Amino acid sequence: MPANMIPFTMPSQSEEQMRRSARTLFDQMKARRSCRFFSDQSISKELIESIIAIAHTAPSGANRKPWRFVAVNDPAIKHEIRLAAEAEERESYGHRFPQAWLDALEPIGTNAEKPFLEIVPWLIIMFRIDWEMIDGERVHNYYPAESTGIAAGMFITACHQVGLATLTHTPNPMKFLREILGRPANEKPFLLIPVGYPAKDCVVPDIPKKPLVDALQWNAG
């Protein structure tokens, strides 16, 4: 059955106003960094819920919203996640990663130790939902990876806009997250995102971003 249609408009702005807004947003977002040194300062459940609500407005294939946000602040669960993540990371750094990948990671200074997974007040684990049971039938979701990626980007942006630091952590494989958190088989771990305030002594690598000219292609002609 077709959905009900409602009017849709955007606020009227001059192009100069839009350019100013774009510059302001760019200045804010270019200051975002991946954080690996977090404070243990608490953050309310209400704030985390508000940020997830923003991410939940993301577009998705056929409006299926094929994602699940699991928000963890229980110290025991965070400890269990840290132990499992570090076990996988030790395997990756010691055996799985090719030398070229290890060389690429060297400037960032990462290793298998992830103490921030316990220090940070919240761990947000995003799961991708490839299929669901609807009215007793298995129904596949449309573009679950693309849709979940868009929601993840909106979540990270929202965190930065309200003044919280994040890290897109992807220990591989991530099956342990589904097991620890008791998620069903149709939910695949997508991202592990620590969320909190930077520690007072936090530092980040001073690495330049790839220039826009390398990422943008205009139509030929």
Number of C-alpha atoms within 10 A of each C-alpha: 3 4 5 5 6 5 4 5 5 5 5 8 9 9 9 9 11 12 12 12 12 12 12 11 12 11 11 13 13 9 8 17 15 13 22 22 23 24 17 16 12 12 16 9 12 9 12 16 13 13 18 22 13 15 22 20 13 18 15 22 15 10 12 17 21 25 24 19 18 14 18 18 16 12 15 11 15 21 15 15 21 18 17 17 24 18 14 19 22 15 13 18 16 13 10 13 13 11 11 8 11 15 11 10 12 10 11 12 9 12 15 16 14 17 15 21 27 23 20 27 23 25 26 21 20 23 24 23 25 18 17 16 10 9 7 7 8 10 12 16 20 18 17 21 19 15 21 27 19 16 23 23 14 19 23 21 20 18 23 18 15 10 11 17 25 27 19 18 17 14 20 14 12 17 14 17 23 17 11 13 13 9 15 10 11 15 19 20 22 23 22 24 22 27 27 27 21 20 17 9 8 12 12 12 11 9 8 6 7 8 8 8 8 7 7 8 8 6 5 4 3
